[in-house]
Structure formats: C-alpha cells, structure tokens
C-alpha cells in the first residue's frame, strides 16, 4: 500500500520558493565577487552574499518549523481523539478544551521553569511539583479557559514567583531536557490541602528568587 503524499500548505510553497530565489541570488553575487578585485566592490558584494545566505537559512528554518508544528498538531489531534474514546465513553468538547489548555500551559511553564532552574534538578523538581499542585486546583475553576495562553502563563509564573521577563519570552525558550517524576501525594496530603489552604505548599509565598538573566 503506497503512502499518502505529505500535506503541503501554501506557506510551504512560498518559503521553498523564497529559499530557491535566495540561493540563486547568493550564487549570482558570489560569481560577481569572484570577478572583481576592487576593494570597495569586494566588501559590498561580500556583505550582500552574507545577508542573502542568512535569508536563505532563515527561510529554510521557517519551512522546517512549519512542517514540525504541523506534524505535532496532527499527533496532538490523534491523541485527543484517543482520549475522547477512552475511559467512560466520549469526552465533551469542553473536557477536551480544558485538557488541551492544561497541556499547553504545562509545556509553556515548563520552559520557564527549565530556564530559571538552569540545570538545577532539585530546583526544577520543586518548581514543577508546585506548579502541578497549582494546576490541580486551577483547572477546577469555572473561568479556567477565559484568559488567553500568554496571560495564563504570566499568571502561573507569578504564582510560582518566577521572573516576569522569563514568562514574557516563554515562546522563545527551549523545551526542557529534564522532566521530573510526578510528585507522590497521599490521600492525607489531598485532604489536608483541601481543609487547610496553608497546608498546600503551592499556596504559601514563593521563596525569594534572584533573576540571573
């Protein structure tokens, strides 16, 4: 059985075309550069070649990113479909919306936590567990889906005492390479946090944080 052809968006075609044009321009400028020995022309052509090469690389990188994001969206959609069919029948669209937002929020805040921890696994684990406890309560609130994702990330980072500068640039931070094991909580921990908010470490004031940039 032959495989289906890959999905090609208009943006793919545009970026691929731009990359080809940039490459042709680079070759043309390079040929001109080899044909001259005048210092001023050499300097100008060398700068033009560098800029065109950079543009070509950026277009290729954007094309790769688009394809990766589309593949990830397809995987997420398949996973959500499995969730709908798992457990006790089909999940409602609202259930899926809550789960999707919680997943996206976890990924975004996870980037900020990784950036702040800077390889300190103990610190990373502490912040991740505190965020998980916050999210457990947060997702039960009726207005959980009201804020947009960026606002949600800022609110979550503020609760954790993370620097606003890091939360504002979460989209540009790399994905974490360290993933702590889930926190082990007993029934006593759950009941204590419900009866006494101060028993929940996530409800206590965050420890002082020094932004190292």
Protein Blocks (a to p, Z undefined) as FASTA:
>chain_A
ZZddddddfklmmmmmmmmmmmmmmmmmmmmmmmpcbfklmmmmmmmmmmmmmmmmmmmm
mmmmmmmmmmmmmmmmmmmmmmmmgcjhjadfklmmmmmmmmmmmmmmmmmmmmmnnopa
klmmmmmmmmmmmmmmmmmpmklmmpcfklmmmmmmmmnopafklmmmmmmpccdfbdcd
dddddfklmmmmmmmmmlpmklpccdddddeZZ
